[in-house]
Amino acid sequence: MENNSENMNGTKKSLHEYVVENINGEEFDLSQLKGKKVMVVNTASKCGLTPQYEQLEALYKKYGSDNFTIIAFPSNDFMGQEPGSDADILTFCKKNYGVTFPIMSKVKVKGRSKCEVYKFLTQQALNGLADNDVKWNFQKYLINEDGYLEKVIGPRTSPSDPEIIAWINN
């Protein structure tokens, strides 16, 4: 579902308007992703879906380039499944899954303390597409080259699902 028009309030934002902190504590300006399709995914190290890290890394190795990237936002919002520090998370991801795609600092993806990027991803007033809730770890948000939300993919859907591959290749 594509929607590049402004919403009723004319306040549609772009992912490129946000600056976050990466897992090393450094500023990560999302405007550097202009021109790339981006998959934003909330992750956790102690979840039944954690093996998706392997699929995400394979997807990143195959398609990650000038046109596509993956950005992970670790979160402890679902049953305490990401209890570690940023350093613990980074070590886990590198050691167990050889992750090379960008990982951000741990954030809240739901509730009153939700980080700004996830407010954008989940509120139609900001994303211009739809209101939605982060249902669980490994929910995927597909963002077009202009930084606009195009699709929300459920947590259980594999990163290598044909719908995702078709979206990357379009």
N, C-alpha and C positions, 0 to 999 in steps of 0.2 A: 504494500500500500504506500504510494508516494503522495506527498503533500508538500509542495514547495511554496504555497501561498501563506500569507500571514494569517494568524488566527483572528478571531473576532475582535480582540483587543489590540491587535497590531503589535504584540509584544514578543512574537516568536524570536527565540534566541538561537544561536549556533553554538555547538560544542567549542568552536574556536574562540569564544569569548571568555573561556575559563582558564585559570592558572591553578594548578594543583601542586602537590609535593610528591616527588617520587620516593621510592622505598629507601633511597640513600639520603633522604632529607633535603634534596635539591629541588629548586623550583622547576616545574615542567609546564611550559606554556603550550596549551593545546592548539594555539594558532599555528604552531609549526607543522600541524597535520593537514593544513589546507591542501586540497588536491588529492587527498588519500581517502579511501573508504576505511572506516574504523569500526572494529568490533570492540565494544566496551563490555567487560564481563566482571561480575563480582565473584570473588574466589574465596575458598577456605581450604585449609590443609587437613582437616579431620572430618571430612564429609564423605558420604558414600559416592558423591559425584567427583571427588578429588581426582580420580584418574583422567578426568577430562583435560587436566593439565597436559597430558601426553598428546591428546588429539589437538589441543590448541597449539602446542609447540610444532606439531607436524604441519598444521595449517599455516602457521607463521613461516615455517621454513619453505613451504611450497609456494605460498602466495605473497608473503611479506616482501614488499619492495617499495618502489616509488608510488604504487597505487593502492596499497593495502597495509594495514597494521592492526595489531591487537593491543589493547590496553587493559591490564588487570587491576582491579581495585579490591584488595583483600578486605573482608569484613567479618566481624564476630557477631553479626546480628541474628544468626540462626543457630539456636541451641549451643552457643559458645564453641562453634566448630573452627574458629580461628583465634585461639587464645594467645598465640605467641606475639612477640615484639616484631617490629619490621625486620630486624636482623635475623630473628628466628625464621620468619617467613621466607626471606630471601635465600637463606641457607637451605631450607627445605626444598624450595622450588628448583634451585640449581642442582642440588645433590640427587634428588629423586626423579626429576623430570627434565633436567638440562635446559630449563626455561631461559630463552634469550629475548623474548618480547618484553616491552616495558611493563614494569610493575610499579604501582603507585603506593604511597603510604596507606596504612590501614585506615578505613573510613566507616562511617555509618551510612547504610543505604536505605534505611527506613526509620520511621519515628520522627519525633520533633527535632532531633539532633542530626538529621540527614544532611550529608554534605551537599554543597551547591551543585555539583555535577549531577548527583542523583535527584536533586529537586528538578533540574532541567529534564532529565531522562523520564521522570515519572509524572510530570504535570503538564497537561495539554496547554495551559496558559503560557508555558515557557517553550515547550517543544513543538507546538502547533499540530501535533499528530493525534495524541490520545493521552488520557489519564491512564496510568497503570500502576500496579504495585509490584515490587520485587518479591517474587513468590518464594525464592529459595536461592541458595548459592548456585553460581554458574548460570544465572539468567544472562542472556546476550542481547545487546542493543546494537543494531546496525545503523551506522551513521554514514551519510553520503559525503562526497568530496567537498561539499559546501558546509559541512558540519551540522546538517539537519537530520533528525531522527527519521528513519524510513521504516524500520521493522523492530518488533520486540519478539525475541525467540525464547521459549520456555527453557527452564534449567535442565530438564531431562533430554532435550534435543541435542544430539551430538554436534560438536563443532564442525564435523565433516558431513553433516546432513546435506543432501542434494539442493535443498532450498538455499542454504547458506553459500554453497559453492556457486550456484547460478547467480546469486546476488553479487558475489565477488567478481565474477567474470563478465557481468553486464556492463 
